[in-house]
Amino acid sequence: MTFGPKFSLFEGHDEQLSASDISSYLSEGRLFLAKRAGEKGSYTEALKLLNCVQTPEASFQAALVYLLVN
């Protein structure tokens, strides 16, 4: 006996994500949150989040934050 809806509300969400996909989504989320923190003036929080993300975009955003602080 199975429980749940007969038809899925969102198609394609019954598959498992790979570890690299999860890591990519987490990095993208941290980058988004860091940008929002920087816009609000929370530079320390923005830099903390940006240091967790290893992408060229994160490095660029961190440089912008450092320019604003100095």
N, C-alpha and C positions, 0 to 999 in steps of 0.2 A: 504494500500500500504506500503510495507517495502522496505527499502533501504539497501544496503550493498552487500557483496559478496554472491554468491550462496553457495559456499563451504568455510568453515572456514580454515584459514591458520594454526591455532594452535588448536588442539582438546582439549576439556576439560576446556577451559578458559572462558566459558560462565556461570560457576557456581560462586556463591558468596563465599568469604572466611569468615571463622569465625573470631571472635575477637582474639581468642587465636592463630590462624594461622598467622594473621597479626602481632601480638605482637612477635611471634617467628621469623618471617622473619625480622622484624625491629631489633631485638636483634642480629640476625645473621649478618645483614648488618653493624650494629655499631661495632661489634666485628671485622669484616673484615677491616673496615676503621681504627679502632684503631690500628690493627696490622700494617697496611701500614704506618700510622703516626709514629709509633714507629720505623719502619725500616728507615724512612726518618730523624729521629732524632727529631721529633716534640713530645717530651715527654709530655708536658703539654696538648696538644690536645689529645694524646693517653689516658692519664689518665682521661680526661674529658669524653671521649666516653666510656671508660671502667667502669666508675662509674655509667653509665646509664644501664649497662647490669648486670643482677643478675644471673650469671651462674658461676659454678666452673672454667670454662675456662677463663672467664673474670677476676676472682680473681687471677688466676695463671699468666695471662698476666700482670696484674697490679703489681704483686709482682716482675716480671722480670723487668718492667720499673723502679720501685723503686730501684732495685739493680743496674741498669745502672746509675741512677742519683746520687746515693751515692758513 
